[in-house]
Amino acid sequence: MISKSALDYKPLPLPDRREFPDEEMLRRAREFYQEVRTRHTVRQFADRPVNRSVIETCVLAAGTAPSGANHQPWHFVAVSSAALKRKIRLAAEEEERRFYDGGAGDEWIKALEPIGTNADKPHLEIAPWLIVIFAQRWGTFEDGSRYKHYYVPESVGIATGMLITALHHAGLSTLTHTPNPMKFLNDILDRPEAEKPVMILAVGHPAEDATVPAAAKLKKPLDEIMSVFSS
């Protein structure tokens, strides 16, 4: 919560300054790339437990993300309860059936064929953790009055990317799931009107027989994802 009494600008010397020689920067960049390129979305999870402290620490990492006006417009609900995971799965599958039965349109369904998805989402129960990500559309001062959040989708998107990367760094696999609409998550998880659910993130260890779609290994080369203007 932002306090009305703490809204003045106060510059601080840059903490945690990091500087590396050019060669070290390149080495670290390449090392990081080699790690993140081993991240794969999986749909088959083992039921092996994951310690809550691992999830909490990864969420803390996500919470360091930059955000519009530093309002940090996100909330992460971590669910390991079998009963709640069951409720989420049933509600999500209901929306997914509508999606696959015509709500998505032929073009969208065709685009998903190489990924091999359908309306059945057993991973929502099997994965030891679901992290439901909410975007906060506004905040509330201590006196109950509202204040606007800025760049909410951008801020939450950055934090979500950092969360997925932190979980991968910890040795876990994830699956991003976005049934539409997702209002049922507010009801199941008792989240306020100000928050909009944007994603269910299944988290855990991959099953021994886990697979990935061959199409998922096709990544665009650098010259298709980057343009450079230099002197």
N, C-alpha and C positions, 0 to 999 in steps of 0.2 A: 504493500500500500504506500502510495506517495503522500507525504505530509505537506499541507499548505505552508507549514512553517519552515520547510526545507527546499524552497524553490529558487533560492538565489544562486547565481553562478559563482563558483569558487574553484579557480584553477589549482591543480596539484602538479608537482613535478612528475614526469612520466615514471611510473613504477615498473619494476620487472623488465627493464630495458634489455634487449637482446641484440647483439651484433656479432656477425660471423664474417670471416673472409669469404670472398667470392667462391672459392673452390669448395668451402664447407657448405655454403648455401646450396650450391648445385648438388652436392652429395646428399644433403638432407632432403632436397626436393625429390631427387630420384628415389631415395629410400622410401619416402612417404608414398610416392606413386606406386612402387612395387608392393607396398602393403595394401593400399586401397584397391588395387586392381584384383586382389584376391577376394574382395567382397562379392558375395553372390546372394541374390534373393532366393530363398528356398520355401517350398510349400509342405515339405515333410519334416516334422520336428520330432526329436526324441522327447520322452516325458521326463528326462533327467532334470532334477531340480536346479535352479539357479539362485544363488544366495541374494537375498534382498539388498544387501549392502552394495553388490555390484550394480544393480539397477539404480539405486540411489546415487551412486557416484557418477554414473553415466548421465543421469538427469542433471546433476550439478554441473557437469561439463556443458550440457546443452544450455543451461541457464546463464552461461557466460557469453552467449551470443550477443552481437550488437542488435539494437532495436531502435525504432523510431522514438526520438526524445528520451531514450533509455527507459521507456515505460514497461518493457518486458511483458508484452501482452500474450502470455501463454500460460497454460496450466497442463500438467502431465498427470494423468491418473493411471497408476500402476495396479494391475489386477492379477492376482494369483488365485483368487477364490474360484474353485471349480463351479460353484453354483452361479456366480456372476459371469464367468466365461461361457457357461451354457446359455444363459439368457442373451448374452451378446451374440453368440453364434446364431441362435434361432432367429433373432430380430434381423441380423445382417443377412442371413440366407433368404428371409422373406423379401427383403428389398432386392437382393440379387436375382431372385426368380423373376421379379417384374422386369428387371434390367435385361435378362437373357430371353425373356418371352416377348420382347418387342419394344421395351422402353428405350433401349439403346440405339436402335436403328441398325440396318444391315451393314453399313460401312464400318461402324464401330465394332460390331461383332466380328466382322471379317478381319479387322486389324488385330484382334485379340487371338485369332486362331493359332499363330505361331507360338504363343505363350502357353496355350493349353489350359486356360482357365474355364471354370464353369460356376454354377450357383452353389455348389457344395463347398463348404469351408471348414473341414474338420480341424484344420490347424488352429482355429480360434479356441478350441478346447484342449488340443494336445500340447501346444506351446505352453511352457510353464508360466510365462508372463504375457499379458497384453498391456501395452502402454497406449492409452487413448490420449490423443493430443487435442487440446482445445485452444481456440483463438479467442482472446478476450476483446470484445468490441468496444468496451469502455471500462474505466476504472472507477473507484469510489473513494472519496476522501473520508477521513475519520468522522466527519459530521454527516455523512450519508449522501452528500452531493456528488454528482458524477463529473468526470472529466474524460475528454476524448482521447483515444489511442490513435497513433499515426503509423502509417505503413504496416498495418497489422499482417496482411498476407506475406509480405516480404520478410518481416521480422520472424514470424512463426516458421516460414520456410527455411530460413537460415538456421534457426535453433533445431529444427527437425533434422536437417542434414548433419549438424554437429552431433546430435544424439545417435543417429544411425552409424556415423563414423566412430563414435566412442564405443558403442556396443560391439562393433566389428573389432576394434582395437583390443577389447577385453576378451575376444575369442568367441563371440556369440554371432548367431545368424538372425536375420530379420526378414519380415515380409510386410510390405506396406499394403494396406487394405482401405479402400475408400468407397464403401457402399453409399448410395445416394437415393433418398435423403438419409441423414444420420441423426435426426433429432431424437431418435429412440435412446441414444447414448446419454443425453442430458437426463432423461427420465430414469434410466437404469442406474446411473452413477451419481444422481442427485446433484447435478451441476446447475449453476444459476443461469438466468436468461441472458446475461451479458456474454456468455461463452458459447461459441459455435464449434462443434466437433469437426475436425478436419481430417483425421486419420486414425485408424487402428493399426498399431505396430505390434505384430506378433514377434516374440523374442524367445530365443532358446538355442539349444544345441541342435544341429542338423541330425536327422535320423541316419542310421547306417546306410539305408538304401535311398537317401536323398538324391534328387536329380535336379538339373536346371535345364530349361529349354535351350536347344542349340542356338536359337535366334538371339537369346540373351547374351551370348558371347560376342555378338557382332557390335562392335563399338566404332563410332565414327572416328576417322583419323584426324590428326591435329589440324590439317589444312581445311577440314570441313567445320571445325568448331571454333576456330580462332582466326582473326584477321589482325595484322600488325601494321601500324603506321609508325615509322621511325625516321629519325633525321638522317 
